[in-house]
């Protein structure tokens, strides 16, 4: 029986092979024997050139996967990528000359010698050099773990090994110049040439200024309730002017003017600015609340504050926003309200005269992505699907 099956299979195989050879013979016979063979074009290898950093360029990253995407906001097209380590952070040089990336890696990928670096890339995304760091906090990516001074000469890297501190990196000599201990406090919010602030667990703000060549740490009085209504780590600071907005989980805005002496201004409520009651901190009290990984953006020239808002209970601060509320920070009034097609967890805005508003988390494409909006109307202009991140950086902020 087996012999019979094999014989039949071999006969079929021979027939099939014969049919194939016959087909090849027919095509060969049809070919013009005098025809010249086709000439294949040679390929030329080249490297693309990245255009200069404009006001509508967006750097998007901070996901646990590696890579920082360089996106053109005018076209919503990916222009390039910095191959950074997972859980890295990054900033743009105020003069748009360099991209700075704080990252951590191990010599054997997941073990071996740990290397904490501040990597410097030029405008063509080419690695220029690496600066060794004494350490850096590795966590869910957060913008305020790395920032840069207003003049671009110092970088500040938040560390927690084991106590809270900030490594001050001289970007001119390209070495770590100081380590400032800030016990009980976290994150970095720089302003001016050599000053930064940190949020503290006791509800105060630590502010660090350079005096006689050394960094001095002082504290404001307690201004927020760290136990019941903390402020978001992703609060907003203008490094040029020192103007700051610390936003609490319930929606209280604490304006501050950072300087040699910090001035805390009168707090105001996002909900009251919209004509609604303040959000209660009682359990199961439904109200409009701020939330997301990067929940707010500030346009410096107009003084407008853009906040991702969602309907939720207290401690729903990680929920993505279904709307964007726009506030006049001088009048403490909501001036616009945009419903989003799908929820977003990140918002940022460019700083030019014709700004673009970016959201991430609910854009077009499978699994969400990036949406580019008109900040005047909330209209979605274009998008890029399939991208994500919790840190977004634009030039000029």
Order of alpha helices (4+ residues) and beta strands (2+ residues): alpha-beta-beta-beta-beta-beta-beta-beta-beta-beta-beta-beta-beta-beta-beta-beta-beta-beta-beta-beta-beta-alpha-beta-beta-beta-beta-beta-beta-beta-beta-beta-beta
